[in-house]
Amino acid sequence: MQRTRLTIRVAIPLLLLFGFTSPATADSGWRFSLTPYLWATGMEGTQTIRGRELEMNASFDEILEVLDYGIAGRFEARTDGWGMFADLFHAKLSDEANLPSTAVSGEVRQTIIEAGVSYPFSDDLEVYVGARNQDADVSLQLTGTGKANADQSWTDGMVGFLWTPTISGNWMAWLRADVGAGDSDSVWLAATGVGYRFSENISVQLGYRYLDTDYSDDGFGWDIAQSGLGLGVGIHW
């Protein structure tokens, strides 16, 4: 296998909710939340395209250097029983490197879509099931040797739990984790954080999220861990 290594310094501001759950209101009707979320994250792992291996490696101080754009958002709807959620994330990043024998440039477009339902077992513990679809469109250009492209999409079912204890007053914390099965060889997520509720309608959230995916199919490989801190504002009604 020919191996071409390119270090891509990655930044993906995400608008993601790390499983934050709004405190219950006095009525028993539907409750909704929309959370724009900035996730300053990096990538670590390898991407394989037609026998060429692309090494992705990031540190926080390199984040903003290669980000072209990133957009995403999460919406939740809940009653005193079942809940529903949907999440969309899309980002584009690119980088270049000079190797001893050639110049290399790489571009990655990534989309993650999550959707599912949740059910509370108590005031602070719920389980959820759903599906996570990931799409990676990767381009690798080597001067003098041509271009390698790959566009892959894969879907995994997921099952997980969300624990949201009330610390005191308007302070809350959360711990979320899930595992998936389907097209990936393995995929799992873990997230934790704290939130403060300023009013019935506004909260601020600080968290850390880790998503690990290992997928391979027909010469394409996506063995990537994404992690980082996030800060956002939740809108509840």
Summary of the structure (lengths in Angstrom):
residues: 237
radius of gyration: 19.3
end to end distance: 54.6
largest distance: 67.5
contacts: 791
relative contact order: 0.22
helix: 3%
strand: 70%
